[in-house]
């Protein structure tokens, strides 16, 4: 797409709005001329400050080498106008896809404060280490500063995920007003240090810190024909980088069984379990020791409907046995068929897709993942093992719209995500789901 074509797209969108069909033209750009996405982003930052979701979608196709300059242009726009939603979106998506483009500008980002009132306002500091430690420390310790600024600096320090920074932040927690935002909203003051640590995937443990997820992020790669055709969503499943397997992405497993009837019986309803994923073999470095296979099963009819959480002990062959429920057998309100059985593989899609977010993805991205940081919808909710009562580590998440054997699509609640957790000491898996 030439510069004239980019300008025409922007001009017609400003004049005619969505009638100009910007998505169709933007996606043509994404697939055929990704190098022109940067020019489009520059034009949108200058001419469409109120933002547009087609640019949000297009940023997933922006070449990584182009992110630093797009970030610089966005920060310039934020520093010169009162509100530029397009620039804020650029910073949001860079906070997930290109953290290294943000880290040289952390002091500027703190000053212009994009998305300051949103839950993701501090994500730019993720993995930044000691880059911004000195000014953050000074602000946290300065009692003359506004409480909201001290709290924001404190949360930025947590997002660095650096153990020394976490230690300092915890040591400074008593003077920090952790519930300032809640009081502004008139809500009860209930948040403590443990709550904020869990938001970044840690807990205090034996005098130190324990990470509640394993760093590798492996995406489930489904056969192209597996999902039902759902108009624009099927387009993304064919073309989005998290769905469209490329040669440079490392495939780290052979075929594994997904869906279908599982082994074992649900103690809640007495019916057969439903298989989610049979890890055979279990990839290394995910906190699952001493077993070659782990068959992750649950009851779709009961999980979240009859019981908020369900747990399973796994024997030496990885087979599940329902534990933790001692009540009477019930008739499920929402009886479910199994997911359609298929074979999936696990792929490492690289650092760009290590961090993902359910809200940002807007059903465009593949959020079916093993390991890494969970894409929480209703906050960080890590399960407690029913055997040892320790916090379980996050292991797997599955998004909605999975095809079922009765030709319907499975939704976790209203279209959320199912989370699987693992206790390696007790060989117990646990499940829950969240939705809006």
C-alpha positions as CSV (number, residue, x, y, z in Angstrom):
1,X,0.0,0.0,0.0
2,X,1.5,3.3,-1.0
3,X,1.6,6.4,1.2
4,X,-1.3,7.8,-0.8
5,X,-3.4,4.7,0.0
6,X,-2.6,5.0,3.7
7,X,-3.7,8.6,3.6
8,X,-6.8,7.6,1.7
9,X,-7.7,5.0,4.3
10,X,-7.4,7.5,7.1
11,X,-9.2,10.3,5.3
12,X,-12.1,8.1,4.4
13,X,-12.4,6.7,7.9
14,X,-12.5,10.3,9.3
15,X,-15.2,11.2,6.7
16,X,-17.3,8.1,6.6
17,X,-16.4,6.2,9.8
18,X,-17.0,2.4,9.7
19,X,-18.9,2.7,6.3
20,X,-15.4,3.0,4.8
21,X,-14.8,-0.6,5.8
22,X,-11.4,0.1,7.3
23,X,-11.0,-3.4,8.7
24,X,-10.9,-5.0,5.2
25,X,-8.3,-2.5,4.0
26,X,-6.3,-2.7,7.2
27,X,-6.1,-6.5,7.0
28,X,-5.0,-6.4,3.4
29,X,-2.2,-4.1,4.6
30,X,-1.3,-6.5,7.4
31,X,-0.9,-9.5,5.1
32,X,0.6,-7.9,2.1
33,X,2.5,-4.9,3.3
34,X,3.2,-5.0,7.0
35,X,6.0,-2.5,6.5
36,X,3.3,0.1,5.8
37,X,1.6,-0.4,9.2
38,X,4.0,2.0,10.8
39,X,3.0,4.8,8.4
40,X,-0.7,4.1,9.1
41,X,0.0,4.2,12.9
42,X,1.8,7.6,12.5
43,X,-1.1,9.0,10.5
44,X,-3.7,7.7,13.0
45,X,-1.7,9.2,16.0
46,X,-1.8,12.6,14.3
47,X,-5.3,12.6,12.7
48,X,-7.5,10.2,14.6
49,X,-6.7,10.8,18.3
50,X,-10.0,9.2,19.5
51,X,-8.7,5.8,18.4
52,X,-10.0,3.0,16.3
53,X,-10.2,-0.7,17.0
54,X,-8.9,-1.6,13.5
55,X,-5.6,-0.1,14.4
56,X,-5.6,-2.0,17.7
57,X,-6.0,-5.3,15.7
58,X,-3.4,-4.2,13.2
59,X,-0.7,-3.7,15.8
60,X,-0.3,-7.4,16.2
61,X,1.1,-7.4,12.6
62,X,3.5,-4.5,13.1
63,X,7.1,-5.7,12.5
64,X,9.0,-5.8,15.7
65,X,11.7,-3.5,14.3
66,X,9.1,-0.8,13.9
67,X,7.8,-0.8,17.4
68,X,10.4,1.6,19.0
69,X,9.6,4.5,16.6
70,X,5.8,4.0,16.9
71,X,6.2,4.1,20.7
72,X,8.2,7.4,20.4
73,X,5.6,9.0,18.2
74,X,2.8,7.9,20.6
75,X,4.7,9.4,23.6
76,X,5.2,12.6,21.7
77,X,1.4,12.7,20.9
78,X,0.6,12.1,24.6
79,X,3.0,14.9,25.7
80,X,1.4,17.5,23.4
81,X,-2.4,17.0,23.8
82,X,-4.7,16.5,26.7
83,X,-6.0,13.1,25.5
84,X,-5.0,10.9,22.6
85,X,-6.7,7.5,22.8
86,X,-4.8,6.2,19.8
87,X,-1.5,6.9,21.5
88,X,-2.8,5.3,24.7
89,X,-3.7,2.1,22.7
90,X,-0.2,2.0,21.2
91,X,1.3,2.1,24.7
92,X,-1.2,-0.6,25.9
93,X,-0.3,-3.0,23.1
94,X,3.4,-2.3,23.4
95,X,3.2,-3.2,27.1
96,X,2.3,-6.7,25.9
97,X,4.1,-7.2,22.6
98,X,7.2,-5.0,22.8
99,X,8.3,-4.1,26.3
100,X,11.8,-3.3,25.2
101,X,10.5,-0.4,23.1
102,X,9.0,1.1,26.3
103,X,11.8,0.6,28.8
104,X,14.0,3.5,27.6
105,X,11.0,5.9,28.2
106,X,9.7,4.8,31.6
107,X,10.2,8.2,33.2
108,X,8.3,9.9,30.4
109,X,5.5,7.3,30.6
110,X,5.2,7.9,34.4
111,X,4.9,11.6,33.6
112,X,2.3,11.5,30.9
113,X,0.5,8.7,32.7
114,X,-1.4,6.9,29.8
115,X,-4.1,4.6,31.1
116,X,-3.3,5.7,34.6
117,X,-6.8,4.7,36.0
118,X,-6.9,1.4,34.3
119,X,-5.7,-2.0,35.7
120,X,-3.0,-2.2,33.1
121,X,-1.5,1.3,33.7
122,X,1.8,-0.1,35.2
123,X,2.4,-2.9,32.6
124,X,5.2,-0.9,30.9
125,X,7.5,-1.6,33.9
126,X,7.3,-5.4,33.4
127,X,10.7,-7.0,33.2
128,X,12.5,-3.6,33.3
129,X,14.7,-4.7,36.3
130,X,16.6,-1.8,37.8
131,X,16.0,0.6,34.9
132,X,13.7,2.9,36.8
133,X,14.4,1.8,40.4
134,X,16.0,5.0,41.7
135,X,13.2,7.5,40.8
136,X,10.5,5.0,41.8
137,X,12.2,4.4,45.2
138,X,12.6,8.2,45.8
139,X,8.9,8.8,45.0
140,X,7.7,5.9,47.2
141,X,9.7,7.2,50.2
142,X,8.8,10.8,49.7
143,X,5.9,11.4,52.2
144,X,5.2,14.8,50.6
145,X,4.0,13.2,47.4
146,X,0.3,12.5,46.7
147,X,-0.8,9.0,47.9
148,X,-2.0,8.0,44.5
149,X,1.5,8.8,43.0
150,X,3.3,6.8,45.7
151,X,0.9,3.9,45.2
152,X,1.4,4.0,41.5
153,X,5.2,4.0,41.8
154,X,5.0,1.1,44.3
155,X,2.9,-0.9,41.8
156,X,5.3,-0.1,39.0
157,X,8.1,-1.6,41.1
158,X,6.1,-4.8,41.6
159,X,5.7,-5.1,37.8
160,X,9.4,-5.2,37.2
161,X,9.2,-8.8,38.6
162,X,12.7,-8.3,40.0
163,X,13.2,-10.1,43.3
164,X,15.2,-7.3,44.9
165,X,12.6,-4.8,43.8
166,X,9.9,-7.0,45.3
167,X,11.8,-7.1,48.6
168,X,12.1,-3.3,48.7
169,X,8.4,-2.8,47.7
170,X,7.2,-5.2,50.5
171,X,9.5,-3.4,53.0
172,X,7.8,-0.1,52.0
173,X,4.2,-1.4,52.0
174,X,3.2,-0.2,55.5
175,X,3.6,3.6,54.7
176,X,1.9,3.2,51.3
177,X,-1.9,3.6,51.1
178,X,-2.7,0.4,49.3
179,X,-6.4,1.1,49.3
180,X,-6.4,4.6,48.0
181,X,-8.2,3.8,44.7
182,X,-10.8,1.7,46.6
183,X,-11.6,4.6,48.9
184,X,-12.0,6.9,45.9
185,X,-14.6,4.5,44.6
186,X,-16.3,4.1,48.0
187,X,-15.4,0.4,48.2
188,X,-14.4,-1.5,51.3
189,X,-10.7,-1.3,52.2
190,X,-9.6,-5.0,51.9
191,X,-6.5,-5.1,49.8
192,X,-3.1,-6.1,51.3
193,X,0.4,-6.9,50.0
194,X,-0.4,-10.5,49.2
195,X,-3.2,-9.4,46.9
196,X,-0.8,-7.1,44.9
197,X,1.9,-9.7,44.8
198,X,-0.5,-12.2,43.3
199,X,-1.4,-9.7,40.6
200,X,2.1,-10.0,39.4
201,X,2.3,-13.8,39.9
202,X,4.2,-14.0,43.2
203,X,3.6,-14.9,46.8
204,X,5.7,-14.5,50.0
205,X,7.2,-17.9,50.7
206,X,9.6,-19.1,53.4
207,X,11.2,-15.7,53.9
208,X,11.4,-15.1,50.1
209,X,9.2,-15.0,47.1
210,X,7.7,-17.9,45.1
211,X,6.7,-17.4,41.4
212,X,3.2,-18.8,40.9
213,X,3.7,-19.6,37.2
214,X,6.5,-21.1,35.1
215,X,8.1,-18.8,32.6
216,X,7.9,-20.8,29.3
217,X,4.8,-20.0,27.3
218,X,3.7,-22.7,24.8
219,X,0.6,-22.2,22.6
220,X,-1.7,-25.0,21.6
221,X,-1.7,-25.5,17.8
222,X,-4.9,-26.9,16.6
223,X,-5.7,-28.4,13.1
224,X,-6.9,-25.6,10.8
225,X,-10.3,-27.2,10.4
226,X,-11.0,-27.7,14.1
227,X,-12.9,-24.6,14.9
228,X,-16.3,-23.7,13.6
229,X,-16.4,-20.9,11.0
230,X,-17.3,-17.7,12.8
231,X,-16.9,-14.9,10.2
232,X,-14.2,-12.4,11.4
233,X,-13.0,-14.7,14.1
234,X,-12.2,-17.4,11.6
235,X,-10.1,-14.8,9.7
236,X,-8.0,-14.3,12.7
237,X,-7.6,-18.0,13.3
238,X,-6.2,-18.3,9.8
239,X,-4.0,-15.2,9.9
240,X,-3.2,-13.9,13.3
241,X,0.5,-14.6,14.4
242,X,-0.7,-16.6,17.5
243,X,-2.9,-18.9,15.3
244,X,-1.0,-19.0,12.1
245,X,2.0,-21.3,12.6
246,X,5.1,-20.0,10.9
247,X,8.4,-21.7,10.1
248,X,10.4,-19.5,12.6
249,X,8.2,-20.7,15.5
250,X,9.6,-23.7,17.3
251,X,7.2,-26.7,17.6
252,X,8.2,-28.3,20.9
253,X,5.9,-31.4,21.1
254,X,4.4,-34.1,18.9
255,X,0.7,-34.6,18.7
256,X,-1.2,-34.7,22.0
257,X,-4.8,-35.8,22.6
258,X,-7.2,-32.9,23.1
259,X,-10.9,-33.2,24.0
260,X,-13.1,-36.3,23.9
261,X,-14.1,-38.5,26.7
262,X,-11.8,-38.6,29.7
263,X,-10.9,-41.4,32.1
264,X,-12.5,-41.4,35.5
265,X,-15.8,-40.4,37.0
266,X,-17.0,-37.0,38.3
267,X,-18.0,-37.4,42.0
268,X,-20.4,-34.5,41.7
269,X,-22.7,-35.8,39.0
270,X,-21.5,-39.4,38.6
271,X,-20.8,-39.1,34.9
272,X,-17.6,-39.6,32.9
273,X,-15.0,-36.9,33.0
274,X,-14.3,-34.8,29.9
275,X,-10.7,-34.6,28.7
276,X,-9.1,-31.2,28.1
277,X,-5.5,-32.1,27.3
278,X,-3.4,-35.2,27.7
279,X,0.2,-34.0,28.1
280,X,2.0,-37.1,26.8
281,X,4.9,-36.5,27.5
282,X,4.8,-33.6,29.9
283,X,7.2,-30.9,28.6
284,X,10.1,-30.1,30.9
285,X,10.3,-26.9,33.0
286,X,6.6,-26.7,33.9
287,X,6.8,-27.8,37.5
288,X,5.4,-31.3,36.8
289,X,8.0,-33.9,38.0
290,X,8.3,-37.7,38.0
291,X,5.8,-38.5,35.3
292,X,5.8,-39.1,31.6
293,X,2.1,-38.2,31.1
294,X,-0.6,-36.0,32.7
295,X,-4.2,-36.4,31.6
296,X,-5.9,-33.1,32.4
297,X,-9.6,-33.8,32.7
298,X,-12.6,-32.2,34.4
299,X,-16.4,-32.2,34.2
300,X,-17.7,-29.5,31.9
301,X,-21.2,-30.1,33.4
302,X,-20.2,-29.4,37.0
303,X,-17.1,-27.0,36.9
304,X,-18.3,-23.5,37.7
305,X,-21.9,-24.5,37.6
306,X,-22.3,-27.0,40.5
307,X,-18.8,-26.5,42.0
308,X,-16.7,-23.4,41.6
309,X,-13.5,-25.4,41.8
310,X,-12.8,-29.1,41.0
311,X,-9.7,-31.1,42.0
312,X,-8.1,-34.4,40.8
313,X,-5.3,-36.6,42.1
314,X,-3.2,-38.1,39.3
315,X,-1.6,-41.6,39.7
316,X,1.8,-42.6,38.3
317,X,0.4,-42.9,34.8
318,X,-1.2,-39.4,35.0
319,X,-4.8,-40.6,35.2
320,X,-7.1,-38.4,37.2
321,X,-9.3,-39.2,40.2
322,X,-11.8,-36.6,41.5
323,X,-11.0,-35.6,45.1
324,X,-12.3,-32.9,47.5
325,X,-16.0,-33.4,47.0
326,X,-18.0,-35.3,49.6
327,X,-21.5,-34.2,48.9
328,X,-24.4,-36.0,47.3
329,X,-24.6,-36.8,43.6
330,X,-26.4,-34.0,41.7
331,X,-28.1,-33.6,38.4
332,X,-26.2,-30.9,36.5
333,X,-28.1,-27.7,35.5
334,X,-26.1,-27.5,32.3
335,X,-25.3,-31.1,31.1
336,X,-22.4,-30.9,28.6
337,X,-21.1,-33.2,25.9
338,X,-17.3,-33.6,25.5
339,X,-15.3,-31.3,23.4
340,X,-14.6,-32.7,19.9
341,X,-11.5,-34.9,20.1
342,X,-8.5,-33.8,18.1
343,X,-4.7,-33.8,18.2
344,X,-2.8,-30.6,19.1
345,X,0.9,-29.7,19.3
346,X,2.7,-27.1,21.5
347,X,4.6,-24.2,19.9
348,X,6.9,-21.6,21.3
349,X,5.8,-18.4,19.5
350,X,8.6,-16.2,21.0
351,X,8.8,-13.4,23.4
352,X,6.2,-11.2,21.6
353,X,3.4,-13.5,22.8
354,X,4.8,-14.3,26.2
355,X,2.4,-11.7,27.8
356,X,-1.2,-11.7,26.6
357,X,-4.4,-10.3,28.0
358,X,-8.0,-11.5,27.6
359,X,-9.5,-8.0,27.2
360,X,-6.8,-6.8,24.8
361,X,-7.1,-9.9,22.6
362,X,-10.8,-9.2,22.0
363,X,-11.2,-12.8,20.7
364,X,-8.5,-12.2,18.1
365,X,-5.6,-14.0,19.7
366,X,-4.9,-17.6,20.5
367,X,-5.1,-17.7,24.3
368,X,-4.9,-21.5,24.6
369,X,-1.6,-21.7,26.4
370,X,0.5,-24.0,28.6
371,X,2.5,-22.1,31.2
372,X,3.5,-18.5,31.6
373,X,1.3,-15.8,33.2
374,X,-2.4,-16.5,33.3
375,X,-4.7,-14.1,31.4
376,X,-7.0,-13.3,34.3
377,X,-10.4,-11.9,33.8
378,X,-11.5,-11.3,37.4
379,X,-8.2,-10.9,39.1
380,X,-5.5,-13.2,40.2
381,X,-7.3,-16.3,41.6
382,X,-4.8,-19.1,42.4
383,X,-6.2,-22.2,43.8
384,X,-5.2,-23.8,47.2
385,X,-4.4,-27.5,47.1
386,X,-7.0,-29.5,49.1
387,X,-4.3,-31.9,50.3
388,X,-1.4,-29.7,51.5
389,X,-3.3,-26.3,51.5
390,X,-0.4,-24.6,49.7
391,X,-1.0,-22.3,46.7
392,X,-1.0,-24.2,43.5
393,X,1.1,-23.1,40.4
394,X,-0.7,-22.0,37.2
395,X,-0.3,-24.7,34.5
396,X,-2.8,-24.3,31.6
397,X,-5.5,-22.1,30.3
398,X,-8.2,-22.7,27.6
399,X,-10.3,-20.0,26.0
400,X,-13.9,-20.3,25.0
401,X,-15.6,-21.2,21.6
402,X,-14.3,-24.8,21.6
403,X,-16.4,-27.1,19.4
404,X,-18.4,-29.8,21.2
405,X,-19.6,-33.2,20.0
406,X,-23.2,-32.0,19.9
407,X,-22.2,-29.4,17.2
408,X,-22.3,-26.5,19.7
409,X,-19.5,-24.3,21.0
410,X,-18.4,-24.5,24.6
411,X,-18.2,-21.2,26.6
412,X,-16.7,-20.9,30.0
413,X,-19.5,-19.0,31.6
414,X,-20.3,-16.1,29.3
415,X,-17.2,-16.7,27.2
416,X,-14.3,-16.6,29.6
417,X,-11.3,-18.8,30.3
418,X,-10.7,-22.0,32.2
419,X,-7.5,-22.2,34.3
420,X,-5.7,-25.3,35.4
421,X,-3.4,-25.3,38.4
422,X,-0.9,-27.9,39.7
423,X,0.5,-29.0,43.0
424,X,3.6,-31.1,42.4
425,X,4.0,-32.2,46.0
426,X,0.5,-33.8,46.0
427,X,0.1,-34.6,42.3
428,X,-3.1,-32.7,42.2
429,X,-4.6,-30.6,39.4
430,X,-7.3,-28.0,40.1
431,X,-9.7,-26.1,37.8
432,X,-11.8,-23.0,37.8
433,X,-13.0,-20.5,35.2
434,X,-13.6,-16.8,35.1
435,X,-15.8,-14.7,32.8
436,X,-17.3,-11.2,32.8
